[in-house]
Amino acid sequence: MQNPHVKYLKTKNGYFYLFYYEQGNIFCRCYAANGWTAPQRIAEKTFPVFSLCQYQDTVYLLYSGDGGQLYLASSVDFSQWEHRPMMTGTHHTGQTKFFILPTEDAFHVVYHLPTESTGVDSLVYTSFREGQWEKPYQIDRFLPMHQTPFFARRLSREHVIFYYRTGRNVISAREMLLTPYTMGSVTPLIQTPSPCIDVSIVNDSEKIHMLYIVRSLFRTQVVYQYKHTAAISTPRILWEDGNCDNCVIYLENGNVVAMWTVNGQPMRCISQNGGSNFGPAERYTNPFPAYCTKGELLGAEDMALNSTELYGDAQHGFLPALFPLAAQPAPAKEEPRQNPLPDYEKAFASLQESHKQQMEELSLLLAQRSDEISTVNARWKAQMEQMENQMAALRRENEQLKTNQSNISPALPSETEE
């Protein structure tokens, strides 16, 4: 499942940003000409789960403080962030997943809350208008998935689709229109005989492509299905093994690409006809992180994305290892400070070069410190020798005084005359 505290944002100009949580803080990094920029701390003393989106030229970050307060941070340049409280008091929002959708006159929010039944949550919709929260509306009751309780995707300006578990092994979809507010019916998409341990979903103009992993007692299967209008395809098993870890599905130059890991090793399978048929599964030989995590990929308003998730390198600052390779829009002239995201190999080489420079600087600093320590040790040794000589002289003088005193006879008292 997606890591709930790692998100990638692709802006309308093609720039690429990384938001992540670490040690009570939320950081942001950007890919610039010389590689990844230094982490910028946006918020501190927060819970790990946060939500992110971009509407027009503004980026919004919704997060919970460690006291339970709900805050909204906004920025137009990714440098200056304005923070304002969205909900005062103490609330249990530390593990709540929010899906936020700003519009011109309101701030729409979808989130989940536990119900009176153990293991069952409510999917809730509300909006923030004119400084006040409207009355929440329960969309449905559902069974939360592992790290990500539910999935949500903005298909267009007013059109949203949700994916969540309606049964133990059933994943369904439900669509919603913001204006006028309209809630569609629940459509079951995936039904498996064994628990589904991971799922990845991406939409194109015609189909919903679904890749998921089913784990039984003795085997693990990687399965693909698609939904076209009202029809759902027959499940197609792409791989079967003892231990498949996670999966990602994305679109690349008109192809449907399915990717998963087997004991940490990446595998890939490609369909050139929209998911009707797949070629053989093959090992992915390009650079791939040893410590792989899966973060959510988000885009600006009305921006088509070729995937909803990215593989990231948890060992090297969540550097993305997989992303759509479709043509990127040219950066605007008024923002020459950043470049569109290059391919992973260039980013990895840039990161290695940065680490090499840091090692050289540290080696030089260590050599300087070694010289300083040697000088200080020599000075300290000379002072110690001087002090030892002084102590030896004092001991000799003390011994001489003792000898002289022992040679002098003590004076006898005079007799008292009667």
C-alpha positions as CSV (number, residue, x, y, z in Angstrom):
1,M,0.0,0.0,0.0
2,Q,1.0,3.6,-0.3
3,N,3.1,5.1,2.4
4,P,0.7,7.5,4.1
5,H,3.5,10.1,4.8
6,V,5.2,10.2,1.4
7,K,3.7,12.2,-1.5
8,Y,4.9,13.3,-4.9
9,L,3.4,16.4,-6.6
10,K,3.7,17.2,-10.3
11,T,2.8,20.8,-11.0
12,K,1.2,22.1,-14.2
13,N,4.6,23.4,-15.4
14,G,6.1,19.9,-15.1
15,Y,8.1,20.6,-11.9
16,F,8.4,17.7,-9.4
17,Y,8.2,18.0,-5.6
18,L,8.5,15.6,-2.8
19,F,6.7,16.0,0.5
20,Y,7.4,13.6,3.4
21,Y,7.1,13.3,7.2
22,E,10.2,12.6,9.4
23,Q,10.7,12.8,13.1
24,G,7.6,15.0,13.9
25,N,8.1,17.4,10.9
26,I,6.9,17.7,7.3
27,F,9.5,18.5,4.8
28,C,9.5,19.5,1.1
29,R,12.2,18.9,-1.6
30,C,12.3,19.9,-5.2
31,Y,14.3,18.6,-8.1
32,A,16.4,21.4,-9.5
33,A,19.3,21.7,-12.0
34,N,21.9,20.3,-9.5
35,G,19.7,17.5,-8.1
36,W,17.4,17.4,-5.1
37,T,17.3,20.6,-3.1
38,A,17.9,20.7,0.6
39,P,14.9,19.7,2.7
40,Q,12.6,22.6,3.7
41,R,10.7,22.2,6.9
42,I,7.1,23.2,6.4
43,A,5.5,22.2,9.6
44,E,6.8,20.8,12.9
45,K,5.2,18.8,15.8
46,T,2.8,17.1,13.5
47,F,1.3,13.6,13.0
48,P,2.6,11.5,10.1
49,V,-0.5,11.5,7.9
50,F,-1.1,14.6,5.8
51,S,-3.0,15.5,2.6
52,L,-1.7,17.5,-0.4
53,C,-3.2,19.1,-3.5
54,Q,-2.7,22.0,-6.0
55,Y,-5.5,24.2,-7.1
56,Q,-4.7,26.9,-9.7
57,D,-1.4,28.4,-8.6
58,T,-1.7,27.5,-4.9
59,V,-0.5,24.3,-3.1
60,Y,-2.5,23.2,-0.1
61,L,-1.2,21.0,2.7
62,L,-3.6,19.7,5.4
63,Y,-2.0,18.3,8.5
64,S,-2.7,17.6,12.2
65,G,-0.7,19.0,15.0
66,D,0.5,16.8,17.9
67,G,-2.3,18.3,20.0
68,G,-5.0,17.2,17.6
69,Q,-5.6,20.5,15.9
70,L,-6.2,20.6,12.1
71,Y,-4.1,23.1,10.1
72,L,-4.0,24.2,6.5
73,A,-0.8,25.4,5.0
74,S,-0.8,27.2,1.6
75,S,1.9,28.5,-0.7
76,V,2.2,29.8,-4.3
77,D,6.0,29.6,-4.5
78,F,6.9,26.6,-2.3
79,S,9.0,28.9,-0.1
80,Q,6.7,31.0,2.0
81,W,3.9,29.0,3.7
82,E,0.9,30.5,5.4
83,H,-0.6,28.4,8.2
84,R,-4.1,28.7,9.6
85,P,-6.2,26.5,11.9
86,M,-9.0,24.7,10.3
87,M,-10.4,23.1,13.4
88,T,-9.6,24.1,17.0
89,G,-9.6,22.0,20.1
90,T,-8.4,18.4,20.5
91,H,-9.5,15.9,17.9
92,H,-8.5,12.4,17.0
93,T,-7.1,13.2,13.6
94,G,-3.6,11.8,13.9
95,Q,-4.3,8.7,11.7
96,T,-7.1,10.1,9.6
97,K,-6.7,10.2,5.9
98,F,-8.1,13.4,4.3
99,F,-8.8,13.9,0.6
100,I,-9.0,17.7,-0.1
101,L,-10.5,19.4,-3.1
102,P,-10.4,23.2,-3.2
103,T,-12.8,25.1,-5.4
104,E,-13.5,28.8,-6.0
105,D,-16.1,29.1,-3.2
106,A,-15.4,26.1,-0.9
107,F,-12.8,23.7,0.5
108,H,-14.1,20.1,0.1
109,V,-12.9,17.4,2.4
110,V,-13.5,13.6,2.4
111,Y,-12.2,11.6,5.3
112,H,-12.9,8.5,7.4
113,L,-14.0,8.0,11.0
114,P,-14.4,4.8,13.1
115,T,-17.9,3.7,13.8
116,E,-19.4,1.7,16.7
117,S,-18.5,-1.5,14.9
118,T,-15.0,-2.8,15.3
119,G,-13.0,-2.6,12.1
120,V,-15.7,-0.6,10.2
121,D,-15.2,3.1,9.3
122,S,-17.5,5.8,7.8
123,L,-16.5,7.6,4.7
124,V,-17.5,11.2,5.4
125,Y,-17.9,14.3,3.2
126,T,-17.9,17.9,4.4
127,S,-16.9,21.4,3.1
128,F,-15.5,24.6,4.5
129,R,-17.4,27.7,3.3
130,E,-17.1,31.3,4.5
131,G,-15.1,30.3,7.6
132,Q,-17.4,27.5,8.8
133,W,-17.7,23.8,8.4
134,E,-20.9,22.5,6.9
135,K,-22.7,19.5,8.4
136,P,-20.8,16.2,7.5
137,Y,-22.5,13.7,5.3
138,Q,-21.8,10.0,5.5
139,I,-21.0,8.6,2.0
140,D,-20.8,4.9,3.0
141,R,-19.5,2.5,5.6
142,F,-16.4,0.5,4.6
143,L,-13.6,-1.7,5.8
144,P,-10.3,0.3,5.8
145,M,-7.3,-1.1,3.9
146,H,-3.8,-1.5,5.4
147,Q,-1.8,1.7,5.3
148,T,-4.2,3.6,3.1
149,P,-7.8,3.3,4.3
150,F,-9.3,4.3,1.0
151,F,-8.1,5.7,-2.4
152,A,-9.4,8.9,-4.0
153,R,-8.8,10.5,-7.4
154,R,-9.9,13.7,-9.0
155,L,-11.0,12.9,-12.5
156,S,-11.9,16.5,-13.5
157,R,-12.7,19.8,-11.9
158,E,-16.0,18.6,-10.3
159,H,-15.7,14.8,-10.7
160,V,-14.2,12.5,-8.0
161,I,-13.9,8.7,-7.7
162,F,-13.3,6.7,-4.5
163,Y,-12.0,3.2,-4.1
164,Y,-12.6,1.3,-0.8
165,R,-13.4,-2.1,0.6
166,T,-17.1,-2.9,0.9
167,G,-16.4,-6.5,2.0
168,R,-13.6,-8.6,3.4
169,N,-12.2,-9.3,-0.1
170,V,-14.2,-6.8,-2.2
171,I,-12.9,-3.5,-3.5
172,S,-15.6,-1.1,-4.9
173,A,-15.7,2.2,-6.6
174,R,-18.1,5.2,-6.1
175,E,-18.2,8.5,-8.0
176,M,-19.2,11.9,-6.8
177,L,-19.9,15.3,-8.4
178,L,-19.3,18.4,-6.3
179,T,-21.6,20.8,-8.1
180,P,-24.4,20.0,-8.1
181,Y,-23.7,17.6,-5.3
182,T,-24.4,14.1,-6.6
183,M,-23.4,10.7,-5.2
184,G,-23.2,7.7,-7.5
185,S,-24.0,4.1,-6.6
186,V,-21.4,1.6,-5.4
187,T,-19.8,-0.6,-8.1
188,P,-17.9,-3.7,-7.1
189,L,-14.6,-3.9,-9.0
190,I,-12.4,-6.6,-7.4
191,Q,-13.6,-9.7,-5.6
192,T,-10.9,-12.2,-4.5
193,P,-11.0,-15.6,-2.8
194,S,-8.1,-14.7,-0.5
195,P,-7.1,-11.4,1.1
196,C,-5.8,-8.6,-1.2
197,I,-2.6,-7.4,0.3
198,D,-1.9,-4.6,-2.2
199,V,-3.7,-2.8,-5.0
200,S,-2.8,-0.1,-7.6
201,I,-5.3,1.7,-9.8
202,V,-5.0,4.1,-12.6
203,N,-7.6,5.7,-14.9
204,D,-7.4,6.7,-18.5
205,S,-10.0,8.2,-20.8
206,E,-11.8,4.9,-21.3
207,K,-10.8,2.3,-18.6
208,I,-10.0,1.8,-15.0
209,H,-6.9,-0.4,-14.8
210,M,-6.4,-2.4,-11.6
211,L,-3.4,-4.4,-10.5
212,Y,-3.5,-6.3,-7.2
213,I,-1.8,-9.0,-5.2
214,V,-3.7,-11.9,-3.7
215,R,-2.0,-14.0,-1.0
216,S,-3.3,-17.4,0.1
217,L,-1.7,-19.9,2.4
218,F,0.8,-21.3,0.0
219,R,1.1,-18.8,-2.9
220,T,0.9,-15.2,-4.0
221,Q,-0.7,-14.1,-7.3
222,V,-0.3,-10.8,-9.2
223,V,-3.6,-10.2,-11.0
224,Y,-4.8,-7.6,-13.6
225,Q,-8.3,-6.5,-14.4
226,Y,-9.9,-3.5,-16.1
227,K,-13.3,-1.9,-16.1
228,H,-14.7,-0.5,-19.4
229,T,-18.1,1.3,-19.2
230,A,-20.2,-1.2,-17.2
231,A,-18.2,-4.4,-18.0
232,I,-15.3,-5.7,-15.9
233,S,-12.7,-8.0,-17.5
234,T,-11.9,-11.5,-16.4
235,P,-9.0,-11.6,-13.9
236,R,-5.6,-12.2,-15.6
237,I,-2.8,-13.8,-13.5
238,L,0.5,-12.1,-14.5
239,W,2.7,-13.8,-11.9
240,E,2.6,-16.5,-9.3
241,D,5.2,-17.0,-6.6
242,G,5.7,-17.6,-3.0
243,N,6.2,-13.9,-1.9
244,C,5.2,-10.9,-4.0
245,D,5.7,-7.6,-2.0
246,N,3.9,-4.7,-3.7
247,C,2.7,-3.6,-7.1
248,V,2.3,-0.4,-9.3
249,I,0.4,0.1,-12.5
250,Y,1.0,3.0,-14.8
251,L,0.6,4.2,-18.4
252,E,3.5,4.9,-20.7
253,N,3.3,6.0,-24.4
254,G,-0.1,4.2,-24.8
255,N,1.0,1.0,-23.1
256,V,-0.2,-0.4,-19.8
257,V,2.8,-1.3,-17.6
258,A,2.4,-3.5,-14.6
259,M,5.2,-3.7,-12.1
260,W,5.7,-5.6,-8.8
261,T,8.5,-6.9,-6.6
262,V,9.3,-10.4,-5.7
263,N,11.5,-10.6,-2.5
264,G,12.6,-7.1,-3.2
265,Q,13.4,-7.8,-6.9
266,P,11.4,-5.8,-9.5
267,M,9.4,-7.5,-12.2
268,R,7.6,-5.9,-15.1
269,C,4.9,-6.8,-17.7
270,I,3.7,-4.7,-20.6
271,S,0.4,-4.5,-22.5
272,Q,0.4,-2.7,-25.9
273,N,-3.3,-3.0,-26.5
274,G,-4.9,-1.3,-23.5
275,G,-4.8,-4.3,-21.2
276,S,-6.4,-6.9,-23.5
277,N,-3.1,-8.9,-23.6
278,F,0.2,-8.8,-21.8
279,G,3.6,-9.8,-22.8
280,P,5.8,-12.1,-20.7
281,A,6.9,-11.0,-17.2
282,E,10.5,-9.9,-17.2
283,R,13.0,-8.8,-14.6
284,Y,13.4,-5.0,-14.4
285,T,17.1,-4.4,-14.8
286,N,17.4,-0.6,-14.6
287,P,18.4,1.0,-11.3
288,F,16.0,0.2,-8.5
289,P,16.1,1.0,-4.8
290,A,17.0,-1.7,-2.3
291,Y,14.8,0.0,0.3
292,C,11.6,0.5,-1.7
293,T,8.6,2.5,-0.6
294,K,5.5,3.5,-2.5
295,G,4.3,7.1,-2.3
296,E,1.1,8.7,-3.7
297,L,1.5,10.7,-6.9
298,L,-0.7,13.9,-7.2
299,G,-1.1,16.4,-9.9
300,A,-2.3,19.9,-10.4
301,E,-6.0,20.6,-11.1
302,D,-7.3,19.2,-14.4
303,M,-3.9,17.6,-15.1
304,A,-3.9,14.1,-16.4
305,L,-1.5,11.7,-14.6
306,N,-0.2,8.4,-16.0
307,S,0.0,6.8,-12.5
308,T,-1.3,7.3,-9.0
309,E,1.7,6.0,-7.2
310,L,5.5,6.1,-7.5
311,Y,8.2,3.8,-6.2
312,G,10.7,5.7,-4.0
313,D,14.0,5.0,-2.4
314,A,13.6,5.2,1.3
315,Q,17.4,5.1,1.9
316,H,18.2,8.1,-0.3
317,G,15.6,10.7,0.6
318,F,12.7,9.0,-1.3
319,L,14.3,9.5,-4.7
320,P,11.7,8.3,-7.2
321,A,12.6,5.1,-9.0
322,L,9.6,4.9,-11.3
323,F,7.5,7.6,-13.0
324,P,5.6,8.3,-16.2
325,L,7.8,8.9,-19.2
326,A,5.3,10.8,-21.3
327,A,6.3,14.2,-22.8
328,Q,6.6,16.8,-20.1
329,P,5.4,20.4,-20.7
330,A,8.1,23.0,-21.0
331,P,8.8,25.1,-17.9
332,A,7.4,28.6,-17.9
333,K,9.9,31.4,-18.5
334,E,9.0,33.3,-15.5
335,E,10.2,30.4,-13.3
336,P,13.7,29.6,-14.5
337,R,14.8,28.4,-11.1
338,Q,13.7,24.8,-11.6
339,N,13.7,22.1,-14.3
340,P,11.2,19.3,-15.1
341,L,11.9,16.0,-13.6
342,P,14.7,14.1,-15.5
343,D,15.0,10.4,-15.7
344,Y,15.9,8.3,-12.7
345,E,19.4,7.4,-13.8
346,K,20.4,11.1,-14.1
347,A,18.9,11.8,-10.7
348,F,20.7,8.9,-9.2
349,A,24.0,10.0,-10.7
350,S,23.5,13.5,-9.5
351,L,22.8,12.2,-6.0
352,Q,25.9,10.0,-6.1
353,E,28.0,13.1,-7.2
354,S,26.5,15.1,-4.3
355,H,27.4,12.4,-1.9
356,K,30.9,12.2,-3.3
357,Q,31.4,16.0,-2.9
358,Q,30.2,15.7,0.7
359,M,32.7,12.9,1.4
360,E,35.5,14.9,-0.1
361,E,34.5,17.9,2.1
362,L,34.3,15.7,5.2
363,S,37.7,14.1,4.4
364,L,39.3,17.6,4.0
365,L,37.7,18.7,7.3
366,L,38.9,15.5,9.0
367,A,42.5,16.2,7.8
368,Q,42.3,19.7,9.1
369,R,41.0,18.5,12.4
370,S,43.8,15.9,12.6
371,D,46.4,18.5,12.1
372,E,44.8,20.7,14.8
373,I,44.6,17.7,17.2
374,S,48.3,16.9,16.5
375,T,49.3,20.5,17.3
376,V,47.3,20.6,20.5
377,N,48.7,17.2,21.6
378,A,52.3,18.4,21.0
379,R,51.6,21.6,23.0
380,W,49.9,19.6,25.8
381,K,52.8,17.1,25.9
382,A,55.4,20.0,26.2
383,Q,53.3,21.5,29.0
384,M,53.1,18.2,30.8
385,E,56.9,17.7,30.5
386,Q,57.5,21.2,31.9
387,M,55.1,20.5,34.8
388,E,56.8,17.1,35.5
389,N,60.2,18.8,35.6
390,Q,58.8,21.5,38.0
391,M,57.3,18.8,40.2
392,A,60.6,16.9,40.2
393,A,62.5,20.0,41.2
394,L,60.0,20.7,44.0
395,R,60.4,17.1,45.2
396,R,64.2,17.4,45.3
397,E,63.9,20.7,47.2
398,N,61.5,19.1,49.7
399,E,63.8,16.2,50.3
400,Q,66.7,18.7,50.8
401,L,64.7,20.6,53.4
402,K,63.8,17.4,55.2
403,T,67.6,16.4,55.3
404,N,68.7,19.8,56.6
405,Q,66.0,19.7,59.3
406,S,67.0,16.3,60.6
407,N,70.7,17.5,61.0
408,I,69.7,20.3,63.3
409,S,69.4,19.3,67.0
410,P,66.3,20.4,68.7
411,A,66.7,23.1,71.4
412,L,66.5,21.8,75.0
413,P,64.4,23.8,77.5
414,S,66.4,25.7,80.2
415,E,66.0,24.6,83.8
416,T,63.9,26.7,86.1
417,E,65.8,28.1,89.1
418,E,64.2,27.7,92.4
